């Protein structure tokens, strides 16, 4: 099954930079234009200049953009800003953070390692989402130009007894290489583990384990494409230990108490002007609809979330909130018994159990002038991990005179076990079904792809 290996990471030299916090960045796929601009001005050695570079002088000249990132990466190594480890290591990576709405700090524990690439059909590394060719093309060009992987893939594995963390704890040094606070107030700490006995034991543990991609499907697909490019360049064969046969992953046990999946809420833009009275008859065919009443818009959100999880009966995936900002009214939608079995019998049970599929099949695809394809292609849907931000945007859109009716759907989080079940059955979830939190920082460790 999974083959993991220590590696000689390229890391920032703390003697050459003022603060590690100022040179790290979020993953490229959650960075908007405003954040990108802020990171560019934050520090001349910020990872954004490599991982999501821009070149004003060569606007539209894509090849030059990637070549510029490669040139900068080489220069930083030559100037001692970045140094390569002398010894191969696995990297213990802890994150202390607060779950939204909670006041107690929790810790997610994982490790950075090289993982031997395997095609999805082999069942060693398992996806749960589709990938899009435009994204992998961008990442492939950057990977080929720089010959380095800047962002790790986030994967989970089964370890009910926390054996991997126990092995790494025994070999952990006193102080971390880095300790830094990110943009969300989460504390990230990294240790290098080079004890050969501990490394061998960890590698042995993974030999009968499958890995499930949590976040980074495009990065994994890119790594497979890069491997194929290098193999072709080398005459059709690669040495078994070639760096092109591996990709860097952050590995976390799915049983880790610090592993969190947050919901991703949906803001739909329904063509035309529709009132609550227009929409309720369609919703009531499939859901028990209960209006939620509260004193303010903010308390309305809290009350709706409270009702979504009320009772603790484990049936959260059949309930979600619906908010009509134009009328400032909120509703709890509870799926009627047996409805998905009747209305979505063509879907495997593993997908019918997902609230994002319920939303897609019974609401989006059945609203007038709307379906899932038109939502995505027509820019009629936005995704939010922060419900307050989603509410704010929904209200602002309702106040503007447009040809659309904004509708906000508040979702429950997909469960880790659901991710595993979908992946084990070789299925894929709808877009933006999972949001693993916190995100892995880019720049704590870089995986060089030159031997």
GUPALUM-586152 format. One record per residue: residue in three letters; x, y, z of N, C-alpha, C in turn. Coordinates in steps of 0.05 Angstrom, whole numbers, plus 32768, in hexadecimal, padded with zeros to 4 digits. Layout:
// residues N
ALAXYZXYZXYZ;...
// end
This chain:
// residues 451
UNK80117FE88000800080008000801280198000;UNK800C802C8012801A80468010803880438017;UNK80488050800780658051800C806C806E8012;UNK80768073802B807E808E8032809C808E8036;UNK80A880A5803480C580A8803680CD80C38042;UNK80E280C3805280ED80DD805B80F980EC8043;UNK80FD810580468109811580308119812C803B;UNK812B8136802A813B814E8031812C81678027;UNK811C81728039810C81898032811D81A2802D;UNK811381B4801D811E81CF801B810D81E0802D;UNK811B81EF803F810D81FF80538119821B8055;UNK8109822D806081138248806581298248807A;UNK813D825880748154825C8086814D82738099;UNK8148826C80B38140828180C68155829680CB;UNK816E829180C3818382A580C7818182BA80B1;UNK817182B5809C817082C78085815582D68083;UNK814282CE8092812882DB8090812082E680AC;UNK811082FB80AC8109830880C680F682F880D6;UNK80E382EB80C880CE82DC80D680C282C780C4;UNK80C082AE80CD80B5829980BD8098829F80B6;UNK808A82AD80C8806E82B380C3806A82C480AA;UNK807E82D580A4807B82E8808E808082DC8072;UNK808B82C38072809282B780588080829F8050;UNK806F82978062805D8280805C8043828B804F;UNK803582798042801C828280368007826C8038;UNK7FED827280357FD9825E80347FDB824D801A;UNK7FCD823780177FCD82287FFE7FC4823A7FE7;UNK7FCF82367FD07FC982477FB97FAB82487FB2;UNK7F9D82327FB77F8182307FAE7F6D823E7FC0;UNK7F76824B7FD67F64825B7FE67F6C82787FE6;UNK7F7F827F7FD57F8A829B7FD47F7C82AB7FBF;UNK7F6F82C17FC77F6282D27FB37F7682E87FAC;UNK7F6E82FA7F997F80830E7F8F7F8983217FA5;UNK7F7783287FB77F7E833A7FCC7F93832E7FDF;UNK7F8F83157FE67FA383077FF87FBD83047FE9;UNK7FBD82FE7FD07FD582FB7FC07FE583157FC1;UNK7FD8832B7FBC7FE683457FBC7FF1834B7FD8;UNK7FE383457FED7FEC834A800880058339800E;UNK800583208006801C830F800B803583187FFB;UNK803183227FE38047832C7FD3805583437FE1;UNK804683547FEF8052836B7FFD805C83658019;UNK8053834D8023805A8346803F807783418043;UNK80848334803080A0832D803280AB83258016;UNK80C3832E800F80CD83287FF480D3830A7FF1;UNK80D382FB800780D882DE800580BF82CD800B;UNK80A882D9800A809082CA800F808B82B57FFA;UNK8081829E8003807C82877FF18069828D7FDA;UNK805982A27FDD804682A97FC8805582AE7FAD;UNK806D82B87FAF807D82C07F97808582A77F88;UNK808582907F95808C82777F87807282687F80;UNK806082657F93804A82537F8F8033825F7F7F;UNK8030827A7F80801B82877F71802682A27F67;UNK803A82A07F57804982B77F4F803982C87F3B;UNK804182E17F38803582F27F24804C83027F17;UNK8049830A7EFF805D83187EF08050832E7EE0;UNK804F83467EEA8041835C7EDD804D83617EC2;UNK806783617EBF807483677EA5806D83527E90;UNK8067833A7E99806283247E868045831B7E88;UNK8033832E7E8D801783277E90800D83177E77;UNK800183007E7C7FF782F07E67800C82DD7E5B;UNK802582E07E63803B82CF7E59804082B97E6E;UNK802F82A47E6D802F82907E82804A82837E86;UNK8057827B7E718070826D7E738085827D7E83;UNK808582977E7E809882A87E8C809282AA7EAA;UNK807982A87EB1807182A87ECD807D82917EDC;UNK807C82797ED0808782617EDD80A582627EDD;UNK80B1826B7EC780CE826D7EC680D882817EDB;UNK80C882967EE080D082AA7EF480CF829E7F10;UNK80BC828D7F1680BA82807F3080D2826D7F33;UNK80D9825E7F1E80F0824C7F1F810A825B7F24;UNK810D82727F16812682827F1A8127828D7F36;UNK811182957F41811182A07F5C8117828A7F71;UNK810B82727F6D8110825B7F7E812E82557F7F;UNK813A82547F688157824E7F66816782647F74;UNK8160827D7F70816E82937F7C816D82927F9A;UNK8155828D7FA58152828B7FC2816482757FCE;UNK8167825F7FC08178824A7FC9819582527FC8;UNK819D825F7FB281B982687FAF81C0827D7FC3;UNK81AD828E7FCB81B282A37FDE81AF829A7FFB;UNK81A88281800081A68276801B818C827D8029;UNK81788288801A815E828D802681508272802B;UNK81548260801981498244801C81618231801D;UNK8160821E802F8175820A8032816981EE8031;UNK817881DB8026816F81C08025817A81B0803D;UNK816981A080498171819080608188817D8058;UNK819A8178806B81B08166806681A781498069;UNK81948144807B818B81298080816D81258079;UNK8166810E806D814A81098068813A81088082;UNK81228112808281128113809A80F481118093;UNK80E5810880A780C8810C80A780C3812480B9;UNK80AD813380B480A9814B80C3808F814A80D2;UNK8091814A80ED807A814B80FE806E816780FD;UNK8054816980F88047818280F2802E81848103;UNK802F8195811880178199812A800B81B48124;UNK7FF181B681277FE281CF81247FCF81D2813B;UNK7FD281E7814B7FC081EE81607FAC82028155;UNK7F9281FE815A7F7E8210814F7F64820E815E;UNK7F52822081587F37822081637F238218814D;UNK7F12820581527EFC820081407EE982188141;UNK7EDD821F812A7ECA8236812A7EB48232813F;UNK7EB08247814F7E9B824681637EA38239817D;UNK7EBC8230817F7EC6822381987EDC823381A4;UNK7EE0822F81BE7EF4823F81CD7F0C822F81D6;UNK7F0C821581D27F21820381DB7F3481FD81C5;UNK7F4E820281C97F6281FC81B47F6581DE81B1;UNK7F6781D481997F6C81B881937F8481B68181;UNK7F90819F817F7FA8819B816F7FA38185815A;UNK7FAA818B81417FAA8177812C7FC7816F8128;UNK7FCB815581277FE6814A81257FEA813B810B;UNK8000814180FD8005813380E48023813380DE;UNK802A812980C78046812980BF8048812F80A1;UNK805F813B809A8065813F807E807881298075;UNK8072811D805E808381088054808181078035;UNK809480FB8029809180F3800D808080DA800B;UNK806E80D97FF8805D80C17FF3806180B97FD6;UNK8066809F7FD3806980947FB8804F80977FA8;UNK805080A17F90803980A67F80802D808B7F77;UNK8012808A7F76800480737F6B7FEB807D7F5D;UNK7FE580707F477FCC80787F387FB480727F4A;UNK7F9F80827F477F87807E7F577F7C80627F54;UNK7F7E80567F3D7F73803B7F387F8080267F49;UNK7F98802C7F547FA680187F657F9A80177F81;UNK7F8A802A7F897F7D802A7FA37F8F80307FBA;UNK7FA7803B7FB57FB980417FCB7FB5805E7FD4;UNK7FB280707FC17FAA808C7FC77F8F80907FBB;UNK7F7C80997FCC7F60809A7FC47F5580B77FC4;UNK7F4980BF7FAE7F3D80DA7FAD7F2080D97FB5;UNK7F1580F17FBA7EF880F37FBE7EEC810A7FAE;UNK7EFC81187F9E7EF3812F7F8F7EFD812D7F72;UNK7EEF813B7F607EF9813D7F447F0E81537F43;UNK7F1E81527F2E7F3281677F287F2B81747F0E;UNK7F36818C7F0B7F30819C7EF37F4A81A27EE4;UNK7F4B819D7ECA7F63819E7EBA7F7181B97EBB;UNK7F6281CF7EBC7F6F81E97EBD7F8081ED7ED5;UNK7F7781E37EEC7F8781E67F047FA081D47F03;UNK7F9E81BB7EFA7FB581AA7EF97FC981B47EE5;UNK7FC081C17ECF7FD381CC7EBB7FE581E17EC8;UNK7FD981F37ED77FE882087EE57FFC81FC7EF8;UNK7FF481E97F09800681DD7F1C801C81CD7F0F;UNK801681C07EF9802A81AF7EEB804081C17EDF;UNK803881D77ED3804C81EA7EC8805E81F57EDE;UNK805381FB7EF5806382057F0B807681EF7F16;UNK806B81D77F19807B81C17F23809281BA7F10;UNK808D81BA7EF680A181B47EE280B781C97EE1;UNK80AF81E27EE480C281F87EE280D481F97EFB;UNK80C881F67F1380D781F97F2B80E481DF7F35;UNK80D981C97F2B80E281AE7F3480E281AD7F53;UNK80CB81B67F5D80C781B57F7A80A981B77F80;UNK80A181AA7F96808581AB7F9E808381BD7FB7;UNK807581D37FB4807381E67FCA805D81E07FDE;UNK804781D47FD5803081D07FE6802B81B27FEA;UNK802981A880028024818B8006800781848000;UNK8002816B7FFB7FE781607FF87FDF81578014;UNK7FC7815C801C7FBC815580367FAE813A8033;UNK7FB7812580407FAB810B803F7FA68100805B;UNK7F9280EE805D7F8C80E280767F8F80C48074;UNK7F9380B7808A7F97809A808B7F8B809080A5;UNK7F88807680A87F7C806B80C07F92806380D4;UNK7F8F806C80EC7FA2806681027F948069811C;UNK7F82805681237F718058813B7F81805A8155;UNK7F98804E81567FA8804E816E7FBE8064816E;UNK7FBE8075815B7FD1808B81597FEE8081815A;UNK7FF3806B814C800E805F814D802380718140;UNK801C807D812A8030808E811C803980A5812E;UNK802680B3813A802D80C9814B803D80C08164;UNK803780A9816E8046809E81858063809A817D;UNK8067808E816580828089815C809280A38158;UNK808580B7814C809280D18147809780E08161;UNK808580DE8174808880EB818D80A280E2819C;UNK80A780C8819A80BE80BD81A780D880C8819C;UNK80D880D1818380F080DB817680F080F98173;UNK80DC8106817D80DA8123817980EE8133818A;UNK80FB8147817D810D8158818C80FD816C819D;UNK810B817981AF80FE818B81C280EF81A281B4;UNK80FD81B181A380F281C9819880EC81C5817A;UNK80D781D2817080D181D0815380E481E18142;UNK80E681D9812980F581E9811580E782048112;UNK80CD8204811080BD821C810C80A5821B811F;UNK809D8232812780838236813580798251812C;UNK8061825081208056826981148038826A8116;UNK802D828281158010828781158007828E80F9;UNK7FF2828180F07FE9828780D57FD4829D80D4;UNK7FC982A180BC7FB582B680B67F9B82B280C6;UNK7F96829A80D07F7D829480DF7F82829280FD;UNK7F9B829781057FA2829581227FA98279812B;UNK7FAD826781187FB5824B811E7FD4824A8122;UNK7FDD823A81357FFA8238813A8004821E812C;UNK80188221811B8024820B810D804082068118;UNK804681EC811D806181E58127806C81CD8117;UNK808681CE8111809281BA810080AC81B0810C;UNK80AF8195810E80C78188811780D281768101;UNK80EC817480FF80F9816180EC80FF814880FC;UNK80F8813080F280FC811780FF810E810680ED;UNK8127810180F6813A80F280E6814480D980F3;UNK813980D2810A814080B98118813980A18106;UNK814D809280FE8148807D80EA8136806780F4;UNK81378061810E8126804C8119810880548118;UNK8103806D812080E88077811F80DD80798103;UNK80EF808380F180E6808680D580DF806B80C9;UNK80EF805680CE80EA803C80C380CF803180CE;UNK80CA803680E880B1802C80F48098803A80E7;UNK809B805480E38085806280D68080805980BA;UNK8096805580AB8093804B808F80868030808F;UNK808D801F80A28082800480A38064800580A9;UNK805B801880B9803F801B80C0802E802080A7;UNK80388030809580288039807E802780248068;UNK8037800E806A80387FFB8054801E7FED804F;UNK800C7FEC80627FF27FDF805D7FDB7FF3805F;UNK7FE2800D805B7FCE8022805E7FC7802F8043;UNK7FAE803680407FA6804780297FA680648033;UNK7FAA807680207FA9809380277F91809F8018;UNK7F8380B180267F6C80BF801B7F7280DC8018;UNK7F7080E780007F7681037FFC7F6081138009;UNK7F688125801B7F55813780287F5381518019;UNK7F6B815C80127F6D817680057F8681757FF3;UNK7F82817B7FD97F99817C7FC77F9781687FB0;UNK7F7E81637FA77F7A81507F917F89815A7F78;UNK7F8881747F737F96817F7F5B7FB4817C7F5E;UNK7FBE81807F767FDB817D7F7A7FE481607F75;UNK7FD3814D7F7D7FDA81317F797FD9812A7F5B;UNK7FC481327F4E7FC2812D7F317FDA813A7F22;UNK7FE281527F2B7FF9815F7F208012814E7F23;UNK801681437F3B802E81337F41802E811A7F2E;UNK8017810E7F29801680F77F17801E81007EFA;UNK801481177EF2801B81217ED7803981277ED5;UNK804481337EEA806081397EEA807181207EE9;UNK8069810C7EF8807780F27EF7807780E77EDB;UNK806080E97ECD805E80DF7EB1807080EE7E9F;UNK807281097EA2808381197E9280A181127E95;UNK80A9810E7EAE80C581077EB480CB80EB7EA9;UNK80B880D97EAD80BC80BE7EA380C080BE7E85;UNK80B080CD7E7780B280CF7E5A80CD80DB7E52;UNK80D580EF7E6080EF80FC7E5B810780EA7E5F;UNK810380D77E72811980C47E79811780AA7E69;UNK810780AA7E54810680937E4280F2807E7E4A;UNK80DF80857E5B80CA80737E6280CD80657E7D;UNK80E480697E8A80E8805C7EA480F5806F7EB8;UNK80EE806D7ED180F9807D7EE68106806B7EFB;UNK811C80727F07812780637F1D811380627F34;UNK8110804C7F4280FC804B7F5780FD80617F6C;UNK8115806B7F72811780807F868118809C7F7B;UNK8111809F7F61811080BA7F5580FC80CB7F64;UNK810480E47F6980F280F77F7780D880FB7F68;UNK80D880F77F4E80BF80FA7F3E80AA80E57F45;UNK80B380CF7F5280A080BA7F5A809280C07F74;UNK809880D67F80808E80DD7F9A808180F97F9A;UNK806F80FD7FAE806481177FB38063811C7FD1;UNK806381357FD88063813C7FF58046813D7FFF;UNK8041812F80158027812F802280298136803F;UNK801381438049800E814680657FFB8130806D;UNK8003811E807F7FF3810680867FE8810980A2;UNK7FCE810680A57FC1810880BF7FAE80F180C2;UNK7FAE80E580DA7F9C80CE80DF7F7F80D880DF;UNK7F6D80C980D27F5180D180D27F4480CF80ED;UNK7F5180C081007F4680BF811B7F5280D5812D;UNK7F6480E581237F7080FA81337F5A810D813D;UNK7F5A811281587F45812481637F4681408159;UNK7F5D8148814E7F60816381437F5881668126;UNK7F50815081197F48815280FD7F2C815E80FA;UNK7F2A817480EC7F10818280E97F09818580CC;UNK7EF0818080C67EE5818680AB7ECE819A80B0;UNK7ED181B180A37EBD81C680A67EA981C5808F;UNK7E9181CF80937E7D81CF807D7E8481E58069;UNK7E7C81E280517E7E81F7803C7E6281FF8034;UNK7E5B8217803B7E40822180367E3D822B8019;UNK7E25822A800E7E2082317FF27E0E82497FF0;UNK7E17825D7FE07E0782747FD97DFF82717FBB;UNK7DE5826C7FB67DDB82687F9B7DD082837F91;UNK7DD282877F777DC6829E7F6A7DB182937F56;UNK7D9882937F5F7D8282877F4F7D79829C7F3B;UNK7D7A82957F217D7182A87F0D7D5382B07F11;UNK7D4E82CA7F0F7D3382D47F147D2F82DC7F30;UNK7D1782E57F377D1082EE7F527CFC82DB7F5E;UNK7D0582CD7F737CF582B97F807CF282C07F9E;UNK7CD982BE7FA77CD482C37FC37CD482A87FD3;UNK7CD382AA7FED7CD182927FFD7CB882827FF6;UNK7CA282917FF17C8982847FEA7C8C82757FD0;UNK7C9C827F7FBD7CA182717FA47CB082577FA8;UNK7CC282577FBB7CD582417FBE7CCC822B7FD1;UNK7CBB82327FE57CB4821E7FFA7CA582057FEF;UNK7C9382087FDC7C8581F07FD27C9881DB7FC7;UNK7CAD81E47FB97CC081D17FAE7CD081C47FC4;UNK7CD881D47FD87CE881C97FEE7CD881B57FFF;UNK7CBF81BB80037CAE81AA80147CA8818F8008;UNK7CAE818B7FEF7CAB81717FE37CBF815D7FEF;UNK7CD681677FF67CEC81557FFE7CF58159801B;UNK7CEE817080277CF8817780417CE1817F8054;UNK7CE6817A806E7CD5818780827CE181A28086;UNK7CD181B780827CDB81D380837CD281E0809C;UNK7CE481EA80AC7CDE81F880C57CEB821480C5;UNK7CDB822880C87CE6824380C87CF5824880E2;UNK7D0C825680E17D1C825D80F87D18827A80FD;UNK7D11828181157D0C829D811D7D1F82A58132;UNK7D2B82BD812F7D3E82C781437D3D82E68142;UNK7D4A82F281567D48830F81597D59831F8146;UNK7D6F8314813C7D818323812A7D8B83108114;UNK7D97831B81007DA1830A80EA7DB782F880F4;UNK7DC9830281077DDE82F281117DD482DB8123;UNK7DC082E281337DB582CD81447DA582B98134;UNK7D9A82C1811D7D8C82AF810B7D9F829A8101;UNK7DB882A180FB7DCC828E80F27DD2827A8108;UNK7DD6828481207DDC827381377DC5825F813C;UNK7DAD826A813B7D95825981407D928244812B;UNK7D97824B81127D95823780FC7DA982218100;UNK7DC3822881057DD78214810A7DD082028121;UNK7DC5820E81367DBD81FE814E7DA881EA8147;UNK7D9581F181367D8081DE812F7D8B81C9811B;UNK7D9F81D0810C7DAB81BC80F97DB881A58108;UNK7DC281AA81207DD08195812F7DC0818D8148;UNK7DA78196814A7D96819181617D9181738165;UNK7D93816A817D7D8C814E81837DA3813B8184;UNK7DB9814281757DD1813181757DCB8114816D;UNK7DB88111815A7DB080F681527DC080EA813B;UNK7DD680F981347DE780EE811E7DDB80F28103;UNK7DC4810081017DB6810480E77DBC811F80DB;UNK7DD3812A80E17DD9814580D97DDA814880BB;UNK7DE2813480AD7DE6813780907DCB81398080;UNK7DB58137808E7D9B813B80807D8E81558088;UNK7D9C816680957D918180809D7DA481978094;UNK7D9981AB80897DA981C380847D9781DC8084;UNK7DA481F380867D96820C80887D928219806D;UNK7D7C8228806A7D75823680527D6E8253805A;UNK7D7C8266804E7D78828280557D728292803C;UNK7D5B82A1803C7D5482B380267D5A82CF802F;UNK7D7182DA80267D7982F580307D66830B8027;UNK7D59830880107D47831D80077D2F8321801A;UNK7D27830C80287D11830E803B7D1A830B8058;UNK7D358306805C7D40830280767D3282EC8086;UNK7D2E82D580787D2182BF80857D3282A68082;UNK7D32829680987D43827E80997D328266809F;UNK7D3B824F80947D2B823680987D3E821F809D;UNK7D35820C80AC7D4281F280B07D3581DE809D;UNK7D4681D2808C7D3C81BD80797D4581A28083;UNK7D32819180897D38817680927D2E8162807D;UNK7D3F815280727D388140805D7D24812C8067;UNK7D0F812780577CFB8114805E7D0680F7805C;UNK7CFC80E5806C7D0680CA806D7D0380BD8051;UNK7D1980AF80497D1880A080307D1880B08016;UNK7D1B80CB80197D1880DB80017D2F80D77FED;UNK7D4880D67FF77D5E80D27FE47D5E80B67FD8;UNK7D5480A27FE77D5280877FDB7D3E80877FC4;UNK7D2A80987FC67D1580997FB17D1E80AB7F9A;UNK7D2880C27FA17D2E80D77F8C7D4A80D47F80;UNK7D5C80C77F8E7D7880C57F837D8180A87F84;UNK7D7080967F7C7D7680797F7D7D8E80727F6B;UNK7D9380837F577DA9807E7F457DC480827F52;UNK7DC480907F687DDE80967F767DE580807F8A;UNK7DFF807A7F8D7E0780687FA37E0080737FBE;UNK7DFB80627FD17DF3806A7FEC7E08807D7FF8;UNK7E2180797FF37E36808A7FFE7E3380A77FF6;UNK7E2880AC7FDE7E2380C77FD57E0880D17FDE;UNK7DF480C07FDF7DD980C97FE87DDA80D38004;UNK7DED80CA80147DEE80D280307DFB80EE8034;UNK7E0580FA80207E13811480227DFF812B8020;UNK7E00813E80327DEE815480307DF381658017;UNK7E0C8166800E7E1281757FF57E0481687FDD;UNK7E01814E7FDD7DF381407FC87DD581457FCA;UNK7DCB81457FE37DAF814B7FE77DA981667FDC;UNK7DB9817A7FE37DB581957FD97DB681967FBA;UNK7DC981887FAE7DCC81887F917DB4817B7F84;UNK7DAC81637F8D7D9881547F807D7B815E7F84;UNK7D7681667F9D7D5A816C7FA47D54818A7FA4;UNK7D68819B7FA37D6381B87FA37D6F81C57F8A;UNK7D8981C47F877D9681D37F717D8B81C97F56;UNK7D8A81AF7F527D8181A47F387D6381A77F33;UNK7D5481AF7F487D3781B17F457D2D81CE7F49;UNK7D3F81E07F4D7D3681FC7F4D7D3282067F30;UNK7D1F82187F2C7D1A82217F117D3382307F05;UNK7D3982297EEC7D4F82367EDD7D6A82317EE9;UNK7D6D821A7EF77D8682147F047D8C81F67F04;UNK7DA581F07F037DAF81D57F087DCC81D77F10;UNK7DD881C07F197DF381C17F237E0781CA7F0E;UNK7E0481C17EF57E1681CA7EE07E1481E77EDB;UNK7DFC81F27ED97DF9820F7ED47E04821F7EEC;UNK7E0182147F047E0B82227F1B7E2982277F18;UNK7E3882127F117E5582147F107E5D82247EF7;UNK7E52821E7EE07E5B822B7EC87E5282487EC6;UNK7E3B824F7ED27E30826A7ED17E37827B7EE9;UNK7E4A82727EF97E5282817F117E3A82887F22;UNK7E2982747F267E1082787F367E12826C7F52;UNK7E2B82647F5A7E2E82597F757E4982627F80;UNK7E4982697F997E62826F7FA87E63825E7FC1;UNK7E7C82597FCA7E8082477FE17E8D82567FF7;UNK7E85825180107E8F825F80277E94824C803E;UNK7EAB824D804A7EAF823D80637EA6824D807B;UNK7EA6826880797E9E8279808E7E808281808B;UNK7E6E8278809D7E52827D80997E4B829B809C;UNK7E5B82A980AD7E5682C680AF7E5C82D58095;UNK7E7282CD80887E7882D9806F7E6382D3805A;UNK7E5A82BA805A7E4582B180477E2C82C2804B;UNK7E2482C680647E0C82D5806B7E0F82F28061;UNK7E2782FE80677E2C8319805F7E2A831D8041;UNK7E36830B80327E35830D80147E198309800A;UNK7E0A82F680167DEF82F1800D7DDD830A8011;UNK7DE0831780287DD0832F802E7DD78346801B;UNK7DF1834980167DF9835F80047DEF835A7FE7;UNK7DEF83417FDF7DE5833B7FC47DC7833F7FC2;UNK7DB983397FD87D9C833D7FD87D94835B7FD7;UNK7DA6836C7FE17DA183897FE07DA683967FC5;UNK7DB683877FB57DBC83927F9A7DA6838A7F86;UNK7DA0839B7F747D8C83957F5F7D9983837F4A;UNK7D93836A7F4A7D9F83577F367D8883467F2B;UNK7D9083367F177D7C83247F0B7D7B83097F19;UNK7D8783077F317D8982EE7F407D7D82F17F5C;UNK7D7582DA7F677D6D82D97F837D8282C97F92;UNK7D9182D67FA57DA582C77FB47D9782B67FC9;UNK7DA1829D7FCB7D97828A7FDF7DAE827D7FED;UNK7DAF827D80077DC5827380167DBD82588023;UNK7DCE8244801F7DCA822A802B7DE18224803F;UNK7DDA821F80587DED821A806D7DF081FC8070;UNK7E0881F2806D7E0C81D5806B7E1981CA8085;UNK7E1581B080897E2581A2809D7E3F81988090;UNK7E52819380A17E6C818980977E6A816C808E;UNK7E78816580797E7B814980717E8C813B8086;UNK7E848123808D7E93811480A17EAB81068095;UNK7EC0810380A57ED880F5809B7ED280D98092;UNK7EC180CB80A07EB980B080987EAB80B0807D;UNK7E9C80C580777E8F80C7805D7EA480CA8047;UNK7EB980DA804C7ECE80DD80397EDB80C28033;UNK7EE080B380487EEC809980457EDA80868035;UNK7EC18086803B7EAE8074802E7EAC807A8010;UNK7EA9809480097EA7809C7FED7EC080947FDE;UNK7ED880997FEA7EF180927FDD7EF480747FDA;UNK7EEC80657FEE7EEF80487FED7EDD803C7FD7;UNK7EC7804A7FD07EB580407FBB7EBB804C7FA0;UNK7ED3805A7F9F7EDC80667F857EC8807A7F7A;UNK7EBC80897F8C7EA8809E7F847EB580B97F89;UNK7EA880CE7F7F7EB180E97F847E9A80FA7F8F;UNK7EA0810C7FA17E8C811E7FAC7E8981367F9A;UNK7E7381457F9E7E70815F7F907E8781727F97;UNK7E8B81867F877E9F819A7F8B7E9B81A87FA6;UNK7EB081AD7FB57EB081BB7FCE7E9F81AC7FE3;UNK7EA281927FE57E9481827FF97EA281828014;UNK7EBC818680147ECC8185802D7EDD819E8030;UNK7EE281A680497EF481BC804F7F0381B48068;UNK7F1A81A780647F2B819E807A7F3981B78086;UNK7F3781BA80A07F4181D280AD7F5281C980C5;UNK7F6881D880CA7F7481EF80BB7F8281E580A2;UNK7F8881F980917F9781F380797FB581F0807F;UNK7FC381E1806E7FE081DE80717FEE81F68065;UNK800182018074801082188069802382108053;UNK8026822280408039821D802A8053822A8031;UNK8069821B80318083822680368091821B804F;UNK8083820C806080908201807780A581EC806E;UNK809F81DD805A80B281CA804E80AC81C88030;UNK80C181C8802080BF81C6800380CB81AB7FFA;UNK80BD819D7FE880C681847FDF80D581877FC4;UNK80F081867FC480FF81897FAB80FD81707F9A;UNK80F981737F8080F6815C7F6E810E81577F5D;UNK8125815E7F68813F81587F5B814E81467F6F;UNK815981317F658167811D7F76818481267F7C;
// end
